[in-house]
Amino acid sequence: MSLTYFFAGGGTGGHLFPGLAVARLLHEQDRARIVFVGTDRLLETDVLRNSPFEHRSLPVEPLPTLRRNPPRFLWRNAGAYRAAVRWLAEEKPAAVIGLGGYASAPLVLAAARRRVPVLLLEQNALPGKTTRWLARAASTICISMAESARHLPRSARTVLTGNPVRPEIAALAARTSTEADSPPTLLVLGGSQGAASLNDAVVKILEDHTALLQGWRIVHQTGAQQVDAIRRRYQALGLSTVVEPFFPDLRPWYEAATLIISRAGATTLAELACAGVPAVLVPYPFAADNHQSRNAEVFEEAGAAILVRHASTTAETAERLRVALAGIVASAEQRTEMTRAMRGLARPDACERVVAEVRQLVAGSSSPSAPPPHAPG
């Protein structure tokens, strides 16, 4: 008889996609039944609609609602917790896998208090508030970067697994070469939802310094809101470009890339490491706890990337980017060294490692002597 697993949370791609990679492996290898329990946010519903997995949403409210509307926060989150308790009683999952974010909290808390095994996935160097709060409710926390353990309770069991990515991306780590012969290609990842300040800074560099990437092809993911404007600006420069709002499959572009400019979300970084392509990282400055900056620092300290921080104006940010780009574009030797460092950060077997931890957790929980997980507080 196949087991049922609940995956808690998801609201953002950075939380959802690692969970999907783990869910697919459990589904394929163990014929497990998978239920995602999260939010009704558009990204989550769209992605899961095209998956073989069931999706349920809870009426969760994020912490800022507590300040704006305390009755709504308490009422809706209490309702989410009650629904989570009911579903756990009805479905009796073998384990709950928490993906991070506020949406995971009701189900993880309910599971811990009902003695259902809990495993958390933490993608970032600086764990999110929810992971830090729920850490004592979990039997195991799978971390993507070694630094994460320093920010979690000493009593928490952490395992450095890496951040799960799709199999086709993980397979890139086996490549013997990462730099295409011609043309050299700059891949700009403005994010599936767009990153206006980053998009504008990149184009401004090329408007002011057209010769910087002479002979290079520019492949730019802009997000839907800016795609037409960015296309027009590139056309005015007469550059070889591919500009799209979103690339549903980044693998061929990773394979073609000579250099990447990107935000520093943890899931994107895990993919870049597998791809082994040098990167200039421009962290989103308003990310919670500024966690993207710490992610980028980990990659810069390893020699795999150059960190460029946003300035107060687009022109200043563009100048910082130009300086970073100029050195890398001019030096194939530097790119080679960065590629070697980037590959050193890759954990292409992260998904398999997490699944092994899930199986171990479930096997241990079936033992009469296995201790239950502890809820926070």
KEKE-3310 file (N, C-alpha, C; in steps of 0.2 Angstrom, whole numbers, plus 5000, padded with zeros to 4 digits):
npx = (5004:5003:5011:5005:5010:5011:5014:5019:5015:5022:5018:5028:5039:5052:5050:5041:5046:5058:5051:5042:5051:5056:5044:5040:5050:5047:5035:5037:5046:5042:5029:5021:5007:5004:5000:4999:4998:4994:4993:4981:4988:4992:5003:5006:4994:4994:5006:5004:4992:4996:5003:5004:4998:4988:4980:4978:4971:4974:4967:4977:4985:4998:5011:5012:4998:4993:4997:4989:4976:4971:4960:4956:4968:4970:4957:4957:4969:4967:4957:4964:4972:4963:4958:4969:4972:4960:4962:4974:4969:4960:4967:4979:4994:5010:5021:5025:5031:5038:5039:5043:5040:5026:5014:5016:5015:5003:5000:5012:5013:5002:5004:5016:5010:5001:5010:5015:5028:5039:5048:5058:5062:5075:5080:5089:5104:5103:5091:5073:5061:5050:5055:5064:5056:5048:5058:5060:5049:5052:5058:5069:5079:5082:5095:5102:5114:5129:5130:5117:5114:5120:5111:5100:5091:5102:5098:5091:5090:5100:5103:5115:5109:5109:5100:5085:5083:5076:5077:5082:5089:5098:5106:5115:5126:5135:5141:5155:5161:5157:5157:5151:5156:5153:5140:5147:5137:5127:5116:5102:5093:5079:5069:5054:5043:5048:5060:5061:5071:5083:5082:5082:5094:5104:5101:5104:5118:5122:5117:5125:5137:5140:5150:5155:5149:5152:5149:5143:5129:5113:5103:5087:5077:5063:5051:5033:5029:5038:5043:5040:5045:5058:5063:5061:5071:5083:5082:5084:5098:5103:5108:5111:5099:5088:5073:5062:5046:5046:5055:5050:5058:5073:5084:5091:5096:5104:5114:5119:5124:5137:5140:5131:5118:5110:5096:5097:5090:5088:5084:5087:5101:5105:5102:5111:5123:5123:5123:5135:5140:5148:5143:5136:5129:5114:5107:5090:5085:5075:5071:5065:5073:5084:5089:5093:5105:5114:5114:5120:5133:5138:5141:5150:5160:5165:5171:5163:5155:5151:5147:5135:5128:5112:5112:5107:5101:5097:5107:5119:5118:5120:5133:5140:5137:5143:5157:5159:5156:5165:5178:5176:5171:5182:5191:5194:5201:5197:5184:5185:5190:5180:5169:5174:5174:5160:5155:5159:5150:5139:5126:5120:5113:5104:5090:5088:5095:5087:5075:5080:5081:5068:5062:5070:5065:5052:5053:5059:5049:5039:5044:5041:5049:5052:5055:5043:5041:5044:5034:5035:5039)
npy = (4994:5011:5025:5041:5058:5074:5090:5105:5122:5133:5145:5154:5152:5149:5141:5132:5124:5116:5108:5101:5094:5085:5078:5073:5063:5054:5050:5044:5034:5027:5026:5035:5044:5061:5076:5093:5106:5122:5139:5149:5157:5163:5159:5147:5139:5138:5131:5119:5114:5109:5098:5081:5081:5082:5097:5108:5122:5133:5145:5155:5169:5181:5187:5202:5205:5204:5216:5225:5220:5212:5204:5197:5191:5182:5174:5168:5161:5152:5145:5139:5131:5122:5116:5110:5100:5092:5087:5080:5070:5063:5059:5053:5055:5049:5057:5074:5087:5101:5116:5129:5147:5157:5150:5137:5135:5131:5118:5111:5113:5107:5094:5091:5091:5081:5071:5067:5063:5076:5085:5098:5108:5119:5132:5144:5153:5160:5155:5156:5166:5157:5144:5145:5147:5135:5125:5117:5109:5100:5084:5083:5094:5098:5106:5118:5125:5126:5135:5138:5130:5137:5146:5140:5131:5123:5111:5106:5094:5094:5092:5092:5093:5100:5109:5104:5101:5101:5085:5087:5098:5096:5086:5094:5096:5086:5089:5091:5102:5120:5132:5138:5138:5148:5160:5170:5171:5181:5178:5184:5185:5191:5186:5177:5184:5196:5210:5225:5235:5228:5224:5237:5242:5233:5235:5249:5249:5244:5253:5264:5259:5252:5244:5235:5222:5218:5207:5198:5188:5192:5186:5188:5187:5195:5196:5199:5213:5222:5217:5222:5235:5233:5225:5235:5244:5236:5234:5246:5247:5238:5225:5207:5198:5189:5191:5188:5186:5176:5161:5145:5133:5133:5125:5124:5137:5139:5129:5136:5147:5159:5168:5174:5185:5188:5188:5182:5171:5156:5144:5147:5149:5136:5130:5137:5133:5119:5121:5127:5139:5155:5169:5185:5192:5200:5204:5204:5218:5220:5208:5196:5198:5202:5191:5186:5193:5187:5174:5177:5181:5169:5163:5172:5172:5159:5160:5159:5168:5186:5198:5211:5225:5234:5251:5268:5274:5270:5272:5272:5259:5252:5256:5250:5237:5237:5238:5226:5217:5220:5215:5201:5198:5201:5191:5175:5166:5170:5167:5153:5149:5154:5145:5133:5135:5137:5124:5117:5120:5114:5103:5090:5079:5082:5080:5066:5064:5071:5063:5051:5055:5057:5044:5038:5044:5041:5027:5026:5032:5022:5013:5006:5012:5025:5042:5055:5070:5087:5100:5118:5128)
npz = (5000:4995:5002:5009:5008:5014:5008:5014:5012:5000:4993:4985:4971:4975:4986:4982:4970:4974:4983:4974:4966:4975:4978:4966:4964:4975:4971:4959:4962:4974:4972:4979:4986:4984:4992:4991:5002:5004:4998:4989:4979:4963:4956:4963:4961:4947:4944:4951:4945:4933:4937:4943:4956:4970:4976:4990:4998:5012:5023:5026:5034:5032:5044:5044:5043:5056:5062:5055:5055:5067:5071:5059:5056:5067:5067:5054:5053:5064:5059:5048:5055:5061:5050:5045:5056:5054:5041:5043:5052:5044:5033:5037:5034:5030:5033:5035:5025:5026:5017:5019:5023:5028:5025:5027:5041:5049:5045:5048:5062:5067:5063:5071:5083:5083:5082:5070:5059:5054:5042:5037:5023:5020:5011:5010:5015:5026:5037:5035:5044:5047:5047:5057:5068:5068:5069:5080:5080:5071:5065:5057:5048:5032:5024:5013:5012:5021:5031:5036:5047:5058:5062:5067:5080:5092:5096:5085:5072:5059:5041:5028:5013:5001:4989:4982:4964:4948:4938:4925:4926:4936:4930:4922:4929:4926:4914:4904:4899:4900:4893:4878:4861:4851:4848:4862:4876:4886:4899:4906:4920:4925:4933:4935:4938:4935:4936:4938:4941:4940:4926:4920:4924:4917:4904:4903:4904:4892:4883:4887:4885:4873:4867:4876:4876:4863:4850:4858:4862:4869:4881:4888:4902:4906:4913:4913:4913:4908:4895:4882:4882:4885:4874:4864:4867:4866:4852:4847:4849:4841:4844:4846:4852:4863:4869:4882:4891:4900:4903:4901:4901:4906:4904:4891:4889:4900:4896:4885:4890:4893:4903:4917:4923:4938:4950:4968:4973:4982:4975:4962:4963:4966:4954:4945:4951:4947:4933:4932:4928:4927:4937:4940:4953:4959:4972:4977:4985:4994:5000:5012:5028:5021:5015:5002:5000:5008:5003:4991:4995:5000:4988:4982:4991:4989:4977:4965:4960:4957:4968:4967:4973:4974:4970:4975:4964:4947:4937:4945:4950:4937:4934:4944:4940:4927:4930:4936:4926:4916:4919:4920:4907:4899:4903:4900:4908:4921:4920:4919:4931:4940:4935:4939:4953:4955:4951:4961:4971:4968:4971:4964:4968:4977:4978:4979:4991:5000:4999:5004:5017:5021:5019:5029:5040:5041:5042:5054:5062:5063:5071:5088:5098:5094:5096:5098:5087:5093:5097:5094:5109)
capx = (5000:5007:5011:5003:5014:5008:5019:5016:5018:5023:5017:5033:5043:5058:5048:5037:5050:5061:5046:5040:5057:5056:5037:5040:5054:5044:5029:5039:5050:5038:5021:5017:5002:5006:4995:5002:4994:4997:4989:4978:4991:4991:5009:5005:4989:4995:5011:5001:4987:5000:5006:4999:4997:4982:4982:4973:4973:4972:4966:4982:4987:5005:5012:5010:4991:4992:4997:4984:4970:4972:4954:4957:4974:4968:4952:4959:4974:4964:4953:4968:4975:4958:4957:4975:4971:4955:4965:4979:4966:4957:4972:4985:5000:5016:5025:5023:5037:5037:5043:5045:5035:5021:5009:5018:5015:4997:5000:5018:5012:4997:5008:5020:5006:4998:5015:5016:5034:5040:5054:5058:5067:5077:5084:5093:5109:5099:5084:5067:5058:5045:5059:5067:5051:5046:5063:5059:5044:5054:5063:5075:5079:5087:5098:5105:5120:5131:5129:5110:5114:5122:5105:5095:5093:5107:5094:5088:5094:5101:5107:5116:5108:5108:5093:5083:5081:5073:5082:5086:5094:5104:5110:5120:5132:5139:5144:5163:5162:5151:5157:5150:5161:5151:5143:5147:5130:5125:5109:5100:5087:5076:5064:5048:5039:5051:5064:5062:5077:5089:5081:5084:5102:5107:5100:5107:5125:5123:5115:5130:5144:5138:5156:5157:5148:5152:5149:5139:5122:5110:5096:5085:5070:5061:5045:5028:5027:5043:5046:5040:5049:5065:5064:5062:5078:5088:5082:5088:5105:5106:5111:5108:5095:5082:5070:5055:5044:5048:5057:5047:5063:5080:5090:5095:5099:5110:5119:5122:5127:5144:5140:5124:5117:5104:5095:5101:5086:5092:5083:5090:5108:5106:5102:5117:5128:5123:5125:5142:5141:5150:5137:5136:5123:5112:5102:5084:5086:5069:5070:5065:5079:5089:5092:5097:5112:5118:5115:5125:5139:5141:5144:5155:5166:5168:5174:5159:5151:5153:5141:5134:5122:5109:5113:5101:5099:5098:5113:5124:5118:5122:5140:5143:5137:5148:5164:5160:5156:5171:5183:5174:5170:5189:5196:5192:5204:5193:5178:5186:5191:5173:5166:5177:5171:5153:5154:5161:5145:5133:5124:5115:5110:5101:5084:5089:5097:5081:5071:5082:5080:5061:5061:5073:5061:5046:5054:5060:5043:5035:5047:5038:5053:5054:5052:5039:5044:5042:5031:5038:5036)
capy = (5000:5017:5030:5048:5063:5081:5095:5111:5128:5134:5152:5156:5147:5147:5136:5127:5120:5111:5103:5098:5089:5079:5075:5069:5057:5050:5048:5040:5028:5024:5027:5038:5049:5067:5082:5100:5110:5129:5145:5150:5161:5161:5155:5140:5135:5137:5126:5113:5112:5105:5092:5075:5081:5086:5104:5111:5129:5135:5152:5158:5176:5182:5191:5209:5206:5204:5223:5229:5218:5207:5199:5193:5186:5176:5170:5164:5156:5147:5141:5135:5126:5117:5112:5105:5095:5088:5083:5075:5064:5060:5056:5050:5055:5046:5062:5081:5090:5109:5119:5136:5152:5157:5145:5130:5134:5128:5110:5108:5113:5102:5088:5090:5090:5074:5066:5065:5065:5082:5086:5104:5110:5126:5134:5149:5153:5163:5152:5160:5166:5152:5138:5146:5146:5128:5121:5112:5105:5095:5079:5084:5100:5098:5113:5119:5128:5124:5141:5138:5127:5141:5151:5136:5129:5118:5104:5104:5089:5097:5088:5096:5089:5104:5112:5099:5104:5096:5081:5089:5104:5092:5083:5098:5095:5081:5092:5092:5109:5124:5138:5137:5141:5155:5166:5170:5173:5183:5176:5189:5182:5196:5183:5175:5190:5202:5213:5231:5239:5225:5225:5244:5243:5230:5239:5255:5247:5243:5259:5269:5256:5246:5240:5231:5215:5217:5201:5193:5187:5194:5182:5191:5185:5201:5197:5201:5220:5226:5214:5226:5241:5231:5224:5241:5247:5232:5234:5252:5246:5234:5220:5201:5197:5185:5194:5184:5187:5170:5155:5139:5128:5136:5121:5125:5143:5137:5126:5141:5154:5160:5172:5175:5190:5185:5188:5177:5167:5150:5139:5149:5148:5129:5128:5140:5129:5113:5123:5128:5145:5161:5173:5191:5191:5207:5202:5208:5222:5220:5201:5196:5198:5203:5184:5185:5195:5182:5169:5179:5181:5163:5161:5176:5169:5153:5162:5157:5174:5192:5201:5218:5227:5239:5258:5272:5275:5265:5274:5269:5251:5250:5257:5244:5231:5237:5236:5218:5213:5221:5211:5194:5198:5202:5186:5168:5163:5171:5163:5146:5149:5154:5139:5128:5136:5136:5117:5115:5122:5110:5096:5088:5073:5084:5077:5060:5065:5073:5058:5046:5057:5056:5037:5036:5047:5037:5020:5027:5033:5016:5009:5008:5016:5031:5048:5060:5077:5092:5106:5124:5130)
capz = (5000:4995:5008:5008:5010:5014:5007:5017:5010:4993:4990:4980:4967:4978:4991:4979:4966:4978:4985:4968:4964:4980:4977:4960:4965:4979:4967:4954:4965:4979:4970:4985:4985:4986:4993:4993:5006:5004:4997:4983:4975:4956:4954:4966:4958:4940:4944:4953:4941:4928:4940:4945:4963:4973:4979:4994:5001:5018:5023:5031:5034:5035:5050:5044:5044:5063:5064:5051:5056:5071:5071:5053:5057:5072:5064:5048:5055:5068:5054:5044:5059:5062:5044:5045:5060:5052:5036:5046:5055:5039:5028:5040:5030:5034:5035:5032:5022:5026:5012:5021:5022:5033:5023:5030:5048:5052:5044:5052:5069:5068:5062:5076:5089:5082:5082:5063:5057:5051:5039:5034:5018:5020:5005:5011:5020:5032:5037:5035:5051:5049:5048:5063:5073:5068:5069:5086:5078:5065:5067:5053:5043:5026:5023:5006:5013:5028:5036:5039:5054:5063:5063:5070:5087:5093:5097:5079:5068:5052:5037:5023:5007:4995:4987:4976:4958:4943:4936:4919:4928:4940:4925:4919:4933:4923:4908:4904:4897:4901:4889:4871:4857:4849:4851:4869:4878:4892:4901:4911:4923:4929:4937:4931:4939:4933:4941:4934:4943:4937:4919:4918:4925:4912:4897:4903:4903:4885:4880:4888:4884:4868:4865:4881:4875:4856:4848:4862:4862:4875:4882:4894:4904:4909:4917:4908:4912:4904:4890:4876:4882:4885:4867:4860:4869:4863:4845:4845:4850:4835:4847:4845:4858:4864:4875:4883:4898:4905:4899:4904:4901:4906:4903:4885:4890:4904:4892:4880:4893:4895:4909:4919:4928:4941:4957:4972:4976:4983:4970:4956:4964:4966:4947:4943:4953:4943:4927:4932:4924:4931:4938:4943:4957:4961:4976:4978:4991:4999:5002:5019:5032:5016:5014:4996:5000:5012:4998:4986:4999:5000:4982:4981:4995:4986:4970:4960:4958:4960:4971:4965:4977:4971:4973:4976:4957:4941:4934:4950:4949:4931:4934:4948:4936:4922:4932:4937:4919:4911:4921:4918:4899:4896:4905:4900:4913:4927:4919:4920:4938:4943:4933:4944:4960:4954:4951:4968:4975:4965:4974:4960:4971:4983:4979:4982:4998:5004:4999:5008:5024:5022:5020:5036:5045:5041:5045:5061:5066:5063:5077:5094:5102:5091:5100:5093:5086:5098:5094:5098:5115)
cpx = (5004:5006:5008:5008:5011:5014:5016:5019:5019:5023:5022:5036:5049:5057:5045:5042:5054:5057:5043:5045:5056:5049:5037:5044:5051:5038:5031:5042:5046:5031:5017:5012:5004:5001:4999:4996:4997:4992:4985:4981:4992:4997:5008:5000:4990:5000:5008:4996:4990:5004:5001:4997:4991:4985:4976:4976:4970:4971:4971:4983:4994:5005:5010:5002:4989:4992:4991:4977:4970:4966:4955:4962:4972:4963:4954:4964:4972:4960:4958:4971:4970:4957:4963:4974:4966:4958:4970:4975:4962:4962:4977:4991:5006:5021:5023:5030:5035:5042:5046:5040:5030:5015:5010:5016:5009:4998:5006:5016:5007:5000:5012:5016:5002:5003:5016:5023:5035:5047:5053:5063:5069:5082:5090:5099:5107:5092:5079:5064:5053:5049:5062:5062:5049:5051:5062:5053:5046:5058:5069:5074:5084:5089:5102:5112:5122:5130:5122:5110:5116:5116:5099:5096:5098:5104:5092:5093:5094:5105:5108:5115:5109:5101:5090:5081:5079:5079:5086:5091:5100:5109:5116:5126:5137:5143:5152:5165:5156:5151:5156:5155:5159:5144:5143:5140:5130:5118:5108:5093:5084:5070:5058:5043:5042:5055:5066:5069:5083:5088:5084:5091:5106:5107:5104:5115:5126:5121:5121:5137:5143:5144:5157:5155:5147:5153:5146:5132:5119:5103:5093:5078:5068:5055:5040:5028:5032:5045:5045:5045:5057:5067:5065:5069:5083:5088:5085:5095:5108:5109:5108:5105:5089:5079:5063:5053:5046:5050:5055:5053:5070:5085:5094:5099:5105:5116:5123:5126:5134:5145:5132:5123:5110:5103:5098:5096:5089:5090:5087:5098:5109:5106:5108:5123:5129:5125:5132:5144:5143:5144:5139:5129:5121:5106:5096:5084:5081:5067:5069:5071:5085:5093:5096:5104:5117:5119:5121:5132:5143:5144:5150:5162:5169:5171:5170:5155:5154:5146:5141:5128:5119:5111:5106:5098:5101:5105:5119:5124:5121:5130:5143:5143:5142:5155:5164:5160:5162:5176:5182:5174:5177:5193:5192:5195:5200:5187:5179:5187:5184:5169:5168:5174:5163:5151:5155:5155:5139:5132:5118:5111:5106:5094:5084:5091:5091:5076:5073:5081:5072:5059:5064:5068:5055:5047:5056:5054:5038:5038:5043:5042:5055:5051:5048:5042:5041:5040:5035:5035:5034)
cpy = (5006:5022:5037:5053:5070:5085:5102:5117:5128:5141:5155:5151:5145:5141:5130:5122:5115:5105:5098:5092:5083:5075:5070:5062:5052:5047:5043:5033:5024:5024:5030:5043:5056:5073:5088:5104:5117:5135:5144:5155:5159:5157:5147:5136:5134:5131:5119:5110:5108:5099:5087:5075:5085:5092:5106:5117:5130:5143:5156:5165:5177:5187:5198:5210:5207:5211:5227:5227:5212:5202:5194:5188:5180:5172:5166:5159:5151:5142:5136:5130:5120:5113:5107:5099:5090:5084:5078:5069:5060:5056:5052:5049:5052:5051:5069:5084:5097:5112:5126:5141:5151:5151:5138:5129:5130:5120:5108:5108:5108:5095:5086:5088:5084:5069:5063:5067:5071:5083:5093:5105:5118:5128:5139:5149:5155:5160:5157:5160:5160:5146:5139:5145:5139:5123:5115:5107:5099:5090:5080:5090:5099:5105:5113:5121:5127:5129:5141:5135:5132:5146:5147:5134:5123:5111:5102:5099:5092:5092:5092:5092:5093:5105:5108:5104:5099:5092:5083:5095:5100:5089:5087:5098:5090:5083:5092:5099:5114:5130:5136:5141:5148:5154:5166:5173:5175:5182:5181:5186:5187:5193:5182:5180:5196:5205:5220:5234:5235:5225:5231:5245:5239:5233:5245:5254:5247:5249:5264:5266:5250:5242:5235:5223:5215:5210:5196:5193:5189:5190:5185:5189:5191:5201:5200:5209:5224:5223:5218:5232:5239:5229:5230:5244:5243:5233:5241:5252:5242:5228:5213:5199:5192:5187:5191:5186:5182:5164:5148:5134:5132:5132:5123:5132:5143:5134:5131:5146:5153:5164:5173:5181:5188:5188:5183:5173:5160:5145:5141:5148:5140:5127:5131:5135:5122:5115:5125:5134:5151:5166:5180:5192:5198:5205:5207:5212:5222:5213:5201:5195:5199:5196:5183:5188:5190:5176:5171:5179:5175:5161:5165:5173:5163:5154:5160:5162:5180:5195:5209:5220:5233:5246:5262:5274:5270:5266:5271:5262:5249:5251:5252:5238:5231:5235:5229:5215:5214:5216:5203:5193:5197:5196:5179:5165:5164:5167:5156:5145:5149:5148:5134:5129:5135:5128:5114:5116:5117:5104:5093:5082:5075:5081:5070:5059:5066:5067:5052:5048:5056:5049:5035:5038:5043:5030:5021:5028:5027:5011:5011:5012:5023:5037:5052:5066:5081:5098:5112:5126:5124)
cpz = (5000:5001:5005:5011:5009:5013:5009:5015:5003:4990:4985:4977:4971:4984:4987:4974:4969:4980:4980:4966:4969:4979:4971:4961:4970:4976:4962:4957:4970:4978:4976:4982:4988:4987:4995:4996:5007:5003:4990:4978:4968:4954:4957:4962:4951:4940:4945:4949:4935:4931:4942:4952:4965:4977:4984:4997:5008:5019:5028:5029:5036:5041:5049:5045:5052:5065:5061:5053:5060:5071:5065:5054:5061:5069:5059:5049:5059:5064:5050:5049:5060:5056:5043:5050:5057:5046:5038:5049:5050:5035:5031:5036:5034:5036:5032:5031:5022:5021:5013:5020:5026:5031:5026:5037:5051:5051:5048:5059:5071:5068:5068:5083:5089:5081:5075:5061:5053:5048:5036:5029:5019:5015:5006:5016:5027:5032:5038:5042:5052:5050:5055:5069:5073:5069:5075:5085:5073:5068:5063:5049:5038:5024:5016:5007:5020:5033:5039:5046:5059:5066:5066:5077:5087:5093:5090:5075:5061:5048:5030:5016:5001:4994:4981:4970:4953:4940:4930:4921:4932:4935:4922:4923:4930:4917:4909:4902:4898:4897:4882:4867:4854:4848:4858:4871:4885:4894:4907:4914:4928:4933:4933:4932:4937:4938:4938:4935:4940:4929:4917:4918:4919:4905:4897:4902:4896:4881:4881:4886:4879:4867:4870:4880:4867:4854:4852:4860:4868:4875:4888:4896:4908:4914:4912:4907:4908:4897:4883:4876:4882:4877:4863:4861:4866:4855:4843:4845:4844:4838:4845:4851:4857:4870:4876:4890:4903:4900:4903:4905:4901:4904:4896:4885:4895:4900:4887:4883:4894:4902:4911:4924:4931:4948:4961:4976:4977:4978:4964:4957:4964:4958:4944:4944:4948:4936:4926:4928:4928:4932:4941:4947:4960:4965:4977:4985:4996:5001:5010:5023:5027:5015:5007:4996:5003:5007:4993:4989:4999:4994:4980:4985:4993:4979:4964:4957:4960:4962:4969:4969:4973:4974:4973:4969:4952:4938:4939:4950:4943:4931:4938:4943:4930:4924:4933:4931:4915:4913:4919:4910:4896:4898:4905:4905:4920:4926:4921:4928:4942:4941:4938:4951:4960:4954:4958:4973:4973:4969:4970:4962:4977:4984:4981:4989:5002:5004:5004:5016:5025:5023:5027:5041:5046:5044:5052:5065:5067:5069:5083:5099:5100:5094:5095:5092:5091:5095:5098:5104:5119)
residu = (MET:SER:LEU:THR:TYR:PHE:PHE:ALA:GLY:GLY:GLY:THR:GLY:GLY:HIS:LEU:PHE:PRO:GLY:LEU:ALA:VAL:ALA:ARG:LEU:LEU:HIS:GLU:GLN:ASP:ARG:ALA:ARG:ILE:VAL:PHE:VAL:GLY:THR:ASP:ARG:LEU:LEU:GLU:THR:ASP:VAL:LEU:ARG:ASN:SER:PRO:PHE:GLU:HIS:ARG:SER:LEU:PRO:VAL:GLU:PRO:LEU:PRO:THR:LEU:ARG:ARG:ASN:PRO:PRO:ARG:PHE:LEU:TRP:ARG:ASN:ALA:GLY:ALA:TYR:ARG:ALA:ALA:VAL:ARG:TRP:LEU:ALA:GLU:GLU:LYS:PRO:ALA:ALA:VAL:ILE:GLY:LEU:GLY:GLY:TYR:ALA:SER:ALA:PRO:LEU:VAL:LEU:ALA:ALA:ALA:ARG:ARG:ARG:VAL:PRO:VAL:LEU:LEU:LEU:GLU:GLN:ASN:ALA:LEU:PRO:GLY:LYS:THR:THR:ARG:TRP:LEU:ALA:ARG:ALA:ALA:SER:THR:ILE:CYS:ILE:SER:MET:ALA:GLU:SER:ALA:ARG:HIS:LEU:PRO:ARG:SER:ALA:ARG:THR:VAL:LEU:THR:GLY:ASN:PRO:VAL:ARG:PRO:GLU:ILE:ALA:ALA:LEU:ALA:ALA:ARG:THR:SER:THR:GLU:ALA:ASP:SER:PRO:PRO:THR:LEU:LEU:VAL:LEU:GLY:GLY:SER:GLN:GLY:ALA:ALA:SER:LEU:ASN:ASP:ALA:VAL:VAL:LYS:ILE:LEU:GLU:ASP:HIS:THR:ALA:LEU:LEU:GLN:GLY:TRP:ARG:ILE:VAL:HIS:GLN:THR:GLY:ALA:GLN:GLN:VAL:ASP:ALA:ILE:ARG:ARG:ARG:TYR:GLN:ALA:LEU:GLY:LEU:SER:THR:VAL:VAL:GLU:PRO:PHE:PHE:PRO:ASP:LEU:ARG:PRO:TRP:TYR:GLU:ALA:ALA:THR:LEU:ILE:ILE:SER:ARG:ALA:GLY:ALA:THR:THR:LEU:ALA:GLU:LEU:ALA:CYS:ALA:GLY:VAL:PRO:ALA:VAL:LEU:VAL:PRO:TYR:PRO:PHE:ALA:ALA:ASP:ASN:HIS:GLN:SER:ARG:ASN:ALA:GLU:VAL:PHE:GLU:GLU:ALA:GLY:ALA:ALA:ILE:LEU:VAL:ARG:HIS:ALA:SER:THR:THR:ALA:GLU:THR:ALA:GLU:ARG:LEU:ARG:VAL:ALA:LEU:ALA:GLY:ILE:VAL:ALA:SER:ALA:GLU:GLN:ARG:THR:GLU:MET:THR:ARG:ALA:MET:ARG:GLY:LEU:ALA:ARG:PRO:ASP:ALA:CYS:GLU:ARG:VAL:VAL:ALA:GLU:VAL:ARG:GLN:LEU:VAL:ALA:GLY:SER:SER:SER:PRO:SER:ALA:PRO:PRO:PRO:HIS:ALA:PRO:GLY)
# end
